[in-house]
């Protein structure tokens, strides 16, 4: 099919579809527009609610992550303190062995 024939067929199909939609529409244009507007408003409100929910969940996750980071820092500091104690003890033991040798 050539380009010109394609566009003519598309135009005829769109025109036929539009006419069929007008003939078989269950409501008047004003009612349909009102219903469509209401649906869009409802969808907007649903998206706002979903956004608020996601924001709340992100804040909760952020707080939990910060708690985990703080706990991990504390545990790491404890491990470093214990390791430092072992190093000091090992250093004293090595000095004591050197004095004996």
C-alpha positions as CSV (number, residue, x, y, z in Angstrom):
1,X,0.0,0.0,0.0
2,X,1.4,3.4,-1.0
3,X,1.6,6.3,1.5
4,X,-1.3,8.2,-0.1
5,X,-3.6,5.1,0.0
6,X,-2.6,4.5,3.6
7,X,-3.5,8.0,4.7
8,X,-6.8,7.9,2.8
9,X,-7.7,4.6,4.5
10,X,-6.7,5.9,7.9
11,X,-8.9,9.0,7.4
12,X,-11.9,7.0,6.3
13,X,-11.5,4.6,9.2
14,X,-11.2,7.4,11.7
15,X,-14.3,9.1,10.2
16,X,-16.3,5.9,10.3
17,X,-15.1,5.2,13.9
18,X,-16.1,8.7,15.0
19,X,-19.6,8.4,13.4
20,X,-20.1,5.0,15.0
21,X,-19.0,6.4,18.4
22,X,-21.5,9.3,18.1
23,X,-24.4,7.1,17.1
24,X,-23.8,4.4,19.8
25,X,-22.8,6.7,22.6
26,X,-24.9,5.9,25.7
27,X,-25.0,9.6,26.9
28,X,-25.0,13.1,25.4
29,X,-21.8,14.9,24.8
30,X,-22.2,17.1,27.9
31,X,-22.8,14.1,30.1
32,X,-19.9,12.2,28.6
33,X,-17.6,15.2,29.2
34,X,-18.8,15.6,32.7
35,X,-18.2,11.9,33.4
36,X,-14.8,12.1,31.8
37,X,-13.9,15.2,33.9
38,X,-15.0,13.4,37.1
39,X,-12.9,10.3,36.2
40,X,-9.8,12.5,35.6
41,X,-10.4,14.3,38.9
42,X,-10.7,10.9,40.7
43,X,-7.6,9.6,39.0
44,X,-5.8,12.8,40.1
45,X,-6.9,12.3,43.7
46,X,-5.8,8.7,43.6
47,X,-2.4,9.7,42.3
48,X,-2.1,12.3,45.1
49,X,-3.0,9.7,47.7
50,X,-0.5,7.2,46.2
51,X,2.2,9.9,46.3
52,X,1.5,10.7,49.9
53,X,1.6,7.1,50.8
54,X,4.9,6.6,49.0
55,X,6.3,9.7,50.7
56,X,5.4,8.4,54.1
57,X,6.9,5.0,53.3
58,X,10.1,6.6,52.1
59,X,10.4,8.6,55.3
60,X,9.8,5.5,57.4
61,X,12.5,3.6,55.4
62,X,14.9,6.5,55.8
63,X,14.5,6.6,59.5
64,X,14.9,2.8,59.8
65,X,18.0,3.0,57.6
66,X,19.5,5.7,59.8
67,X,18.8,3.6,62.9
68,X,20.7,0.7,61.2
69,X,23.6,2.9,60.3
70,X,23.8,4.2,63.8
71,X,23.7,0.7,65.3
72,X,26.3,-0.5,62.8
73,X,28.6,2.5,63.7
74,X,28.3,1.7,67.4
75,X,29.1,-2.0,66.8
76,X,32.0,-1.1,64.6
77,X,33.4,1.2,67.3
78,X,33.0,-1.6,69.9
79,X,34.9,-4.0,67.6
80,X,37.7,-1.4,67.1
81,X,38.0,-0.9,70.8
82,X,38.2,-4.7,71.4
83,X,40.7,-5.1,68.6
84,X,42.8,-2.2,70.0
85,X,42.8,-4.0,73.4
86,X,44.1,-7.2,71.7
87,X,46.8,-5.3,69.8
88,X,48.0,-3.6,73.1
89,X,48.0,-7.0,74.8
90,X,49.9,-8.6,72.0
91,X,52.4,-5.7,71.9
92,X,53.0,-6.1,75.7
93,X,53.4,-9.9,75.3
94,X,55.9,-9.3,72.4
95,X,57.9,-6.9,74.5
96,X,57.9,-9.3,77.3
97,X,59.2,-12.1,75.0
98,X,61.9,-9.8,73.6
99,X,63.1,-9.1,77.2
100,X,63.4,-12.8,77.8
101,X,65.4,-13.4,74.6
